[in-house]
Amino acid sequence: MGEVFAGRYELIDPIGRGGVGAVWRAWDHRRRRYVAAKVLQQSDAHTLLRFVREQALRIDHPHVLAPASWAADDDKVLFTMDLVSGGSLAHVIGDYGPLPARFVCTLLDQLLSGLAAVHAEGVVHRDIKPANILMEATGTGRPHLRLSDFGISMRKGEPRLTETNYVVGTPGYFAPEQMLGAEPDFTADLFAVGLVGLYLLEGRKPDSQALIEHFARHGTPGAPQGIPEPLWQVLAGLLQPDPQARFRTATGARKALSAAVEALPDAGQGEEPVEIFDQIGPLPAGFGPAGPQRDQQTGAAPEQPAAQPPAASRTGSFHLAPPPQQTAPQQPSPQRTVPPAPVLPEPAPVPAHAPSDPTAPVRYEQPQTRAYTAQQQHAPVAPAPAPAVRTRPGPPPKVAVPVLIVALLCFAVGIWALTQA
């Protein structure tokens, strides 16, 4: 079985790699479901601060894949997200090449919807590209994408973690103002969305530099071959080199896209449907759809003993229950006439030797199994302090110490970043 991280997340197999860590398929033992776990590989202060920024992002939107929880264990830290199994847009283009215009409009509409939620939180993504746009494995049904990887995202107004003239992101998806060292802005994300749209329609990475130069010298060109004019006008509004001439918000671009879809021709009869496959693959040996198989084999066993004690006696024994204390002289049963009532006073002086007389429990207001411990008169004293011992333990030092160290380190780096701004 895999390594259990922080007593909760069982790492199963690697499914991807990001800029600061590897992504694993993991089993969450607390919530009983599979998740994607991003494990930080480096531990320097700069990378750790980016990691803290990313895990702190909480955006609940159907088209955004943001961190859900995090954990620390010794010198390692991770955060988890929903497990998305359909691969990225790069996988889709690798399987099909250029995609139909209406299919692309559906994807762009979902991307702009998720981006609008991100921008509403004051966050600039700064790394929108096909590899960071993941797909649910929906088969031939309606596609469902998730915008992911907020490793270099930042809120507007936060101190930058890089020098002013240092550009972060993926070459080929930079906006022109990013190359000039401008402060990150929402319009730079929208420029990247336009490049992603061209990538989906043409089936190859666009030459952003040549596109920028053509726009700057000759203005907005005509629609490339194979791209409907209404859709091209939306993409051109996203790809303007001047940020002031570009769409200002994702919501505005989404409205224009909705109007363009109405003007698109209907899909052809022989158009091949696009199927989004499961790109992760089957679970390794020892794991099933409901989790680790060892839990399935032994998980029911602990529950059965919990249900059995009510059916047994209070002491847990399974012998016959002690006879009633006041029914001995009233029961006319022939088996009970052998030890008549006058015999009872005789064993009264030796209650401590009850094991020699099977009827001895009749003399005591205790369960029948009490006779086996009657030789030790101090036994009743032991249960008294038991309730005081039951205290709720705190987190083990193995988890608490690294979390405190990470928090102090992040605080120190944050102060350093503010002083360098």
Disulfide bonds with the S-S distance in Angstrom:
none
